[in-house]
Amino acid sequence: MARTKVDDILTLIEADHRKVEELFAQIETAKGTKKSQQIFEQIYKELNLHALAEELVFYPAMQEYEQTKQYIEEAEEEHTAAKILLEQMKSLDSTDVEFKTKLQHLQEAIMHHVEEEESEIFNAVRECIEEEQLVVLAQEFLSAKTKVEADVEAALA
């Protein structure tokens, strides 16, 4: 079946956000260490792939416009903070109190980042980047995720 609308990068980013929100909901209700660990590994992978692809594709595109350039530094700082938490959590047992505390901090940080991105940043991006360019960026975003996937999976091992 032919699609009438090709996904743009903003649609892909939103889909990633929904996926991670779902994983956070799943880890909150997960029963057992093994299930929690599996879900954390998915969160780790999804967030790292997403952040790296944004840094390689989305943020450089935003750098070209005054209206969007202003958001990049804070977004990159939020990515760095999330990556640090993920690395710290990687070595903890999912039943550990410290793990649960860091998970709460991570979830709050990600939800803040998502809210800011989808409300402020996306509106600014839509004002200055043409739809055709957003579709091209979507392909580059997917390609970037594919290229870094092996590295992200190796970091989990």
C-alpha atoms as an extended CHARMM CRD file, in Angstrom:
* protein
*
       157  EXT
         1         1  MET       CA              0.0000000000        0.0000000000        0.0000000000  PROA      1               0.0000000000
         2         2  ALA       CA              1.4350000000        3.3870000000       -0.9810000000  PROA      2               0.0000000000
         3         3  ARG       CA              1.9060000000        5.9760000000        1.6900000000  PROA      3               0.0000000000
         4         4  THR       CA              0.7170000000        9.4720000000        0.9730000000  PROA      4               0.0000000000
         5         5  LYS       CA              2.9960000000       11.1680000000        3.4980000000  PROA      5               0.0000000000
         6         6  VAL       CA              6.6420000000       10.3030000000        3.9410000000  PROA      6               0.0000000000
         7         7  ASP       CA              7.9050000000       10.5830000000        7.4960000000  PROA      7               0.0000000000
         8         8  ASP       CA              9.9770000000       13.6100000000        8.2700000000  PROA      8               0.0000000000
         9         9  ILE       CA             12.6650000000       13.7360000000       10.9420000000  PROA      9               0.0000000000
        10        10  LEU       CA             10.3080000000       15.2670000000       13.5050000000  PROA      10              0.0000000000
        11        11  THR       CA              7.9050000000       12.3430000000       13.1150000000  PROA      11              0.0000000000
        12        12  LEU       CA             10.7750000000        9.8760000000       13.6130000000  PROA      12              0.0000000000
        13        13  ILE       CA             12.0170000000       11.7250000000       16.6870000000  PROA      13              0.0000000000
        14        14  GLU       CA              8.4980000000       11.7410000000       18.1500000000  PROA      14              0.0000000000
        15        15  ALA       CA              8.1900000000        7.9970000000       17.4960000000  PROA      15              0.0000000000
        16        16  ASP       CA             11.4540000000        7.4380000000       19.3810000000  PROA      16              0.0000000000
        17        17  HSD       CA             10.1100000000        9.5420000000       22.2580000000  PROA      17              0.0000000000
        18        18  ARG       CA              6.9240000000        7.4540000000       22.4750000000  PROA      18              0.0000000000
        19        19  LYS       CA              8.9470000000        4.2270000000       22.3930000000  PROA      19              0.0000000000
        20        20  VAL       CA             11.1440000000        5.3570000000       25.3050000000  PROA      20              0.0000000000
        21        21  GLU       CA              8.1250000000        6.5750000000       27.2790000000  PROA      21              0.0000000000
        22        22  GLU       CA              6.6190000000        3.0980000000       26.8470000000  PROA      22              0.0000000000
        23        23  LEU       CA              9.8580000000        1.4580000000       28.0100000000  PROA      23              0.0000000000
        24        24  PHE       CA              9.8830000000        3.6490000000       31.1300000000  PROA      24              0.0000000000
        25        25  ALA       CA              6.3080000000        2.5530000000       31.8430000000  PROA      25              0.0000000000
        26        26  GLN       CA              7.2900000000       -1.0980000000       31.3560000000  PROA      26              0.0000000000
        27        27  ILE       CA             10.3180000000       -0.9390000000       33.6510000000  PROA      27              0.0000000000
        28        28  GLU       CA              8.1830000000        0.5830000000       36.4300000000  PROA      28              0.0000000000
        29        29  THR       CA              5.8920000000       -2.4460000000       36.3970000000  PROA      29              0.0000000000
        30        30  ALA       CA              8.4860000000       -5.1080000000       35.5250000000  PROA      30              0.0000000000
        31        31  LYS       CA              8.5390000000       -8.0850000000       37.8400000000  PROA      31              0.0000000000
        32        32  GLY       CA             11.9330000000       -9.6060000000       38.4200000000  PROA      32              0.0000000000
        33        33  THR       CA             15.5230000000       -8.5660000000       37.9490000000  PROA      33              0.0000000000
        34        34  LYS       CA             15.9560000000      -10.2250000000       34.5650000000  PROA      34              0.0000000000
        35        35  LYS       CA             12.9450000000       -8.4680000000       33.0100000000  PROA      35              0.0000000000
        36        36  SER       CA             14.0100000000       -5.1010000000       34.4840000000  PROA      36              0.0000000000
        37        37  GLN       CA             17.5280000000       -5.6000000000       33.1400000000  PROA      37              0.0000000000
        38        38  GLN       CA             16.2230000000       -6.4290000000       29.6540000000  PROA      38              0.0000000000
        39        39  ILE       CA             14.0460000000       -3.3220000000       29.6160000000  PROA      39              0.0000000000
        40        40  PHE       CA             16.9210000000       -1.1590000000       30.8920000000  PROA      40              0.0000000000
        41        41  GLU       CA             19.1110000000       -2.4800000000       28.0720000000  PROA      41              0.0000000000
        42        42  GLN       CA             16.4040000000       -1.4490000000       25.5840000000  PROA      42              0.0000000000
        43        43  ILE       CA             16.2160000000        2.0120000000       27.1860000000  PROA      43              0.0000000000
        44        44  TYR       CA             20.0090000000        2.2910000000       27.0570000000  PROA      44              0.0000000000
        45        45  LYS       CA             20.0860000000        1.3290000000       23.3940000000  PROA      45              0.0000000000
        46        46  GLU       CA             17.1440000000        3.4890000000       22.3120000000  PROA      46              0.0000000000
        47        47  LEU       CA             18.3410000000        6.6100000000       24.1170000000  PROA      47              0.0000000000
        48        48  ASN       CA             21.9110000000        6.3000000000       22.8800000000  PROA      48              0.0000000000
        49        49  LEU       CA             20.8980000000        5.6220000000       19.2710000000  PROA      49              0.0000000000
        50        50  HSD       CA             18.4510000000        8.5060000000       19.3750000000  PROA      50              0.0000000000
        51        51  ALA       CA             20.9070000000       10.9640000000       20.9440000000  PROA      51              0.0000000000
        52        52  LEU       CA             23.7490000000       10.0600000000       18.5970000000  PROA      52              0.0000000000
        53        53  ALA       CA             21.5280000000       10.3530000000       15.5160000000  PROA      53              0.0000000000
        54        54  GLU       CA             20.2280000000       13.7300000000       16.6840000000  PROA      54              0.0000000000
        55        55  GLU       CA             23.7880000000       14.9180000000       17.2840000000  PROA      55              0.0000000000
        56        56  LEU       CA             24.9450000000       13.7040000000       13.8660000000  PROA      56              0.0000000000
        57        57  VAL       CA             21.9710000000       14.8550000000       11.7860000000  PROA      57              0.0000000000
        58        58  PHE       CA             19.3320000000       16.9940000000       13.5230000000  PROA      58              0.0000000000
        59        59  TYR       CA             21.5160000000       19.4080000000       15.4880000000  PROA      59              0.0000000000
        60        60  PRO       CA             23.8550000000       20.2040000000       12.5700000000  PROA      60              0.0000000000
        61        61  ALA       CA             20.7540000000       21.0450000000       10.4830000000  PROA      61              0.0000000000
        62        62  MET       CA             19.4570000000       23.2770000000       13.2800000000  PROA      62              0.0000000000
        63        63  GLN       CA             22.8530000000       25.0170000000       13.4680000000  PROA      63              0.0000000000
        64        64  GLU       CA             22.1450000000       26.6160000000       10.0950000000  PROA      64              0.0000000000
        65        65  TYR       CA             19.2660000000       28.7800000000       11.3710000000  PROA      65              0.0000000000
        66        66  GLU       CA             19.3060000000       31.5100000000       14.0210000000  PROA      66              0.0000000000
        67        67  GLN       CA             15.8070000000       30.5040000000       15.2300000000  PROA      67              0.0000000000
        68        68  THR       CA             16.9380000000       26.9550000000       16.0450000000  PROA      68              0.0000000000
        69        69  LYS       CA             20.6410000000       27.3880000000       16.8200000000  PROA      69              0.0000000000
        70        70  GLN       CA             19.8130000000       28.7080000000       20.2980000000  PROA      70              0.0000000000
        71        71  TYR       CA             18.4010000000       25.3320000000       21.4120000000  PROA      71              0.0000000000
        72        72  ILE       CA             21.3720000000       23.1400000000       20.5220000000  PROA      72              0.0000000000
        73        73  GLU       CA             23.6700000000       23.7720000000       23.4780000000  PROA      73              0.0000000000
        74        74  GLU       CA             21.0490000000       22.9440000000       26.1010000000  PROA      74              0.0000000000
        75        75  ALA       CA             19.8670000000       19.8870000000       24.1740000000  PROA      75              0.0000000000
        76        76  GLU       CA             23.4350000000       18.5790000000       23.8970000000  PROA      76              0.0000000000
        77        77  GLU       CA             23.9750000000       19.1620000000       27.6310000000  PROA      77              0.0000000000
        78        78  GLU       CA             20.8060000000       17.1730000000       28.3410000000  PROA      78              0.0000000000
        79        79  HSD       CA             22.0790000000       14.3580000000       26.1110000000  PROA      79              0.0000000000
        80        80  THR       CA             25.3980000000       14.3210000000       27.9740000000  PROA      80              0.0000000000
        81        81  ALA       CA             23.6620000000       14.1680000000       31.3580000000  PROA      81              0.0000000000
        82        82  ALA       CA             21.4680000000       11.2860000000       30.1840000000  PROA      82              0.0000000000
        83        83  LYS       CA             24.4420000000        9.3770000000       28.7740000000  PROA      83              0.0000000000
        84        84  ILE       CA             26.3080000000        9.7470000000       32.0890000000  PROA      84              0.0000000000
        85        85  LEU       CA             23.3230000000        8.3870000000       34.0120000000  PROA      85              0.0000000000
        86        86  LEU       CA             22.9690000000        5.4870000000       31.5690000000  PROA      86              0.0000000000
        87        87  GLU       CA             26.6470000000        4.5780000000       31.9600000000  PROA      87              0.0000000000
        88        88  GLN       CA             26.3890000000        4.7160000000       35.7460000000  PROA      88              0.0000000000
        89        89  MET       CA             23.2560000000        2.5570000000       35.7050000000  PROA      89              0.0000000000
        90        90  LYS       CA             24.7820000000       -0.0190000000       33.3790000000  PROA      90              0.0000000000
        91        91  SER       CA             26.9390000000       -1.4460000000       36.1650000000  PROA      91              0.0000000000
        92        92  LEU       CA             24.1960000000       -1.4750000000       38.8080000000  PROA      92              0.0000000000
        93        93  ASP       CA             21.7480000000       -4.2290000000       39.6110000000  PROA      93              0.0000000000
        94        94  SER       CA             18.2130000000       -3.2110000000       38.6410000000  PROA      94              0.0000000000
        95        95  THR       CA             17.0110000000       -4.0520000000       42.1680000000  PROA      95              0.0000000000
        96        96  ASP       CA             19.5660000000       -1.6960000000       43.7170000000  PROA      96              0.0000000000
        97        97  VAL       CA             18.1580000000        1.4570000000       45.3650000000  PROA      97              0.0000000000
        98        98  GLU       CA             20.7990000000        3.5400000000       43.5690000000  PROA      98              0.0000000000
        99        99  PHE       CA             19.6510000000        2.1160000000       40.2210000000  PROA      99              0.0000000000
       100       100  LYS       CA             16.0430000000        3.0390000000       40.9770000000  PROA      100             0.0000000000
       101       101  THR       CA             17.0360000000        6.5540000000       42.0490000000  PROA      101             0.0000000000
       102       102  LYS       CA             19.0850000000        7.0710000000       38.8910000000  PROA      102             0.0000000000
       103       103  LEU       CA             16.2370000000        5.6500000000       36.7950000000  PROA      103             0.0000000000
       104       104  GLN       CA             13.8950000000        8.2360000000       38.3000000000  PROA      104             0.0000000000
       105       105  HSD       CA             16.3770000000       11.0380000000       37.5480000000  PROA      105             0.0000000000
       106       106  LEU       CA             16.8500000000        9.7170000000       34.0060000000  PROA      106             0.0000000000
       107       107  GLN       CA             13.1240000000        9.5240000000       33.3770000000  PROA      107             0.0000000000
       108       108  GLU       CA             12.5630000000       13.0660000000       34.6660000000  PROA      108             0.0000000000
       109       109  ALA       CA             15.4290000000       14.4030000000       32.5500000000  PROA      109             0.0000000000
       110       110  ILE       CA             14.2040000000       12.6320000000       29.4240000000  PROA      110             0.0000000000
       111       111  MET       CA             10.6030000000       13.7820000000       29.9170000000  PROA      111             0.0000000000
       112       112  HSD       CA             11.8330000000       17.3830000000       30.3010000000  PROA      112             0.0000000000
       113       113  HSD       CA             13.9510000000       17.0530000000       27.1600000000  PROA      113             0.0000000000
       114       114  VAL       CA             11.0500000000       15.5320000000       25.1910000000  PROA      114             0.0000000000
       115       115  GLU       CA              8.6120000000       18.2320000000       26.3150000000  PROA      115             0.0000000000
       116       116  GLU       CA             11.0110000000       21.0250000000       25.3770000000  PROA      116             0.0000000000
       117       117  GLU       CA             11.9340000000       19.4340000000       22.0760000000  PROA      117             0.0000000000
       118       118  GLU       CA              8.3750000000       18.7230000000       20.9630000000  PROA      118             0.0000000000
       119       119  SER       CA              6.9370000000       22.0640000000       22.0360000000  PROA      119             0.0000000000
       120       120  GLU       CA              9.6200000000       24.7190000000       21.5510000000  PROA      120             0.0000000000
       121       121  ILE       CA             12.2330000000       23.2070000000       19.2490000000  PROA      121             0.0000000000
       122       122  PHE       CA              9.9210000000       21.4820000000       16.7700000000  PROA      122             0.0000000000
       123       123  ASN       CA              7.8840000000       24.6610000000       16.3150000000  PROA      123             0.0000000000
       124       124  ALA       CA             11.0380000000       26.6460000000       15.5720000000  PROA      124             0.0000000000
       125       125  VAL       CA             12.2880000000       23.9460000000       13.1840000000  PROA      125             0.0000000000
       126       126  ARG       CA              8.9940000000       23.8890000000       11.2720000000  PROA      126             0.0000000000
       127       127  GLU       CA              9.2130000000       27.6550000000       10.8080000000  PROA      127             0.0000000000
       128       128  CYS       CA             12.5880000000       27.6170000000        9.0980000000  PROA      128             0.0000000000
       129       129  ILE       CA             13.2700000000       24.1810000000        7.5920000000  PROA      129             0.0000000000
       130       130  GLU       CA             11.2460000000       23.1500000000        4.5380000000  PROA      130             0.0000000000
       131       131  GLU       CA              9.2520000000       19.9090000000        4.6150000000  PROA      131             0.0000000000
       132       132  GLU       CA             11.3620000000       18.3890000000        1.8170000000  PROA      132             0.0000000000
       133       133  GLN       CA             14.5060000000       18.9860000000        3.8640000000  PROA      133             0.0000000000
       134       134  LEU       CA             12.8670000000       17.4200000000        6.9320000000  PROA      134             0.0000000000
       135       135  VAL       CA             12.1490000000       14.3010000000        4.8500000000  PROA      135             0.0000000000
       136       136  VAL       CA             15.7690000000       14.1690000000        3.6570000000  PROA      136             0.0000000000
       137       137  LEU       CA             16.9120000000       14.5680000000        7.2700000000  PROA      137             0.0000000000
       138       138  ALA       CA             14.6670000000       11.6460000000        8.2330000000  PROA      138             0.0000000000
       139       139  GLN       CA             16.5950000000        9.3540000000        5.9050000000  PROA      139             0.0000000000
       140       140  GLU       CA             19.9030000000       10.6560000000        7.2570000000  PROA      140             0.0000000000
       141       141  PHE       CA             18.6270000000       10.1510000000       10.8290000000  PROA      141             0.0000000000
       142       142  LEU       CA             17.7240000000        6.5120000000       10.1230000000  PROA      142             0.0000000000
       143       143  SER       CA             21.0410000000        5.9540000000        8.3940000000  PROA      143             0.0000000000
       144       144  ALA       CA             22.9570000000        7.4530000000       11.3270000000  PROA      144             0.0000000000
       145       145  LYS       CA             21.1320000000        5.1820000000       13.7800000000  PROA      145             0.0000000000
       146       146  THR       CA             22.0570000000        2.1580000000       11.6770000000  PROA      146             0.0000000000
       147       147  LYS       CA             25.7120000000        3.2250000000       11.5200000000  PROA      147             0.0000000000
       148       148  VAL       CA             26.0950000000        3.6390000000       15.2970000000  PROA      148             0.0000000000
       149       149  GLU       CA             23.9960000000        0.6410000000       16.3420000000  PROA      149             0.0000000000
       150       150  ALA       CA             26.9020000000       -1.8210000000       16.5800000000  PROA      150             0.0000000000
       151       151  ASP       CA             28.8680000000        0.6030000000       18.7690000000  PROA      151             0.0000000000
       152       152  VAL       CA             25.9210000000        1.1270000000       21.1070000000  PROA      152             0.0000000000
       153       153  GLU       CA             25.3120000000       -2.6150000000       21.3830000000  PROA      153             0.0000000000
       154       154  ALA       CA             29.0460000000       -3.2050000000       22.0510000000  PROA      154             0.0000000000
       155       155  ALA       CA             28.9280000000       -0.6290000000       24.8550000000  PROA      155             0.0000000000
       156       156  LEU       CA             26.2110000000       -2.6980000000       26.5320000000  PROA      156             0.0000000000
       157       157  ALA       CA             28.2210000000       -5.9120000000       26.4250000000  PROA      157             0.0000000000
